[in-house]
């Protein structure tokens, strides 16, 4: 659909048809519609963004009411330690940064941090106005991967934030290396301290920081639920009564690299499904069953990976892990995990070995066949494949139903459902945004209308007024806008001229008639 991009990381669709794409370097591009081929540069964050290895501008979300609320939210690796000034390792305004030796990317590490910020957009020019509003600056990261993750809005307007542990991927990291030692200042001892088992709490153990006491809580390896206007915890978060502001934000933890997440609303409650990139053996799909209940899920990393103990951290005999091993039902197992050396679907052509789970998306209905309704799509960047997990008897995606959806996808790092109900994915290496359309027979089943205002022609409607219909499922906006409409009264049906718009976020269609609609008609 779009090409010529430089390492795009995520795509977001506005309800008015605009499309926003984030590039890893820190540039944000805007396309006016699906047909636009020449983007506008919305923002240039390259001086602040540390674009090195797996670090960069990795997460972005639009305010659900954009453009009425003209905000873009960004989640990126900040090119400085917490409290420092960018750029620490790169140069102002450049697209690619480095890490000198010393300290060395995988030796002692170029220490950086993470930022969640809000940008205000001039909706007439599609460019940022005013300064960047930093909502959270935290997430100390010593090594060049397991950095920031993604942003998702809930149905209640809450903003969900994911980020990794910032630890090494070459050894069992509990904070023992660095120049100075323990550069993130993890307990015990702080910056410069020698970290040794069993008491060390650094490195990947930052993902279990919520379990330790006597020190401030970090946000690494956690899922946050925050107020998008302030970055503060929401009052109905499970730990809102804590004296620690970071603890109040956390609704789940124990994750290594929760690179992508997606939201499912079921029975009036939001739940999060999170893809966690594993280390030596397993990729995980994890579920936060309710984002507003009293449960704070612990997914176990680094003490656990997949369904079992992580051997490297188990053998280090660390107190944090040993205590966790001794507890019953303290860890939430993944909904689905696949081994690095195995296939996701037996007999498929997707490769195994190198692997990194990436985008996830729920399908709410649209031009795809009904079998895909409420299914979970997920991707693996390294395997270049997209799979689907169909809905089971309990209404949740059932791992036993998984199928290969696209073999040979192009480096998919993000997955989104577009306003027309098609699946879109971000091709990182090729610099494209790709659309997957259903080539079979169209779904001719009429969409179900759950509410109409005004109802059943109880009052007349003038050309200056609207009829608003709320659908119980996604519909094809293109088909709707070209449909014909009729007025039925006393058994007689006459055509009605009207302008129709469709909001894919709220599933509402607004019909503006060209002439009066009489009362007591349908």
Buried (B, 14 or more C-beta within 10 A) or exposed (E): BBEEBEBBBBBBBBBBBBBBBBBBBBBBBBBBEBEBEEBBEBBBBBBBBBBBBBBBBBBBBBBBBBBEBBBBBBBBBBBBBBEBEBBBBBEEEBBBBBBEEEBEBBBBBBBBBBBBBBBBBEBEEBBBEEEBBEBBBBBBBBBBBBBBBBBBBBBEBBBBBBBBBBBBBEEBBBBBBBEEBBBBBBBBBEEEBEBBBEEBBBBBBBBBBBBBEEBEBBBBBBBBBBBBBEBBBBEEBBBBEBEBBBBBBBBBBBBBBBBBBBBBBEEEBBBBBBBBBBBEBBBBBBBBBBBBBEBBBBBBBBBBBBEEBBEBBBEBEBBBBBBBBEEEEBBBBBBBBBBBEEBBBEEBEBBBEEBBBBBBBBBBBBBBEEEBBBBBBBBBBBBBBBBBBBBEEEEBBBBEBBEBBBBEBBBBBBBBBBBBBBBBBBBBEBBBBBEBEBEEEEBEEEBEEEEBEBEEBEEEBEBEBBBBBBBEBBBBBBBBEEEEEEBEBEEEEEEBEBEBBBBBBEBBBBBBBEEEBEEEBE
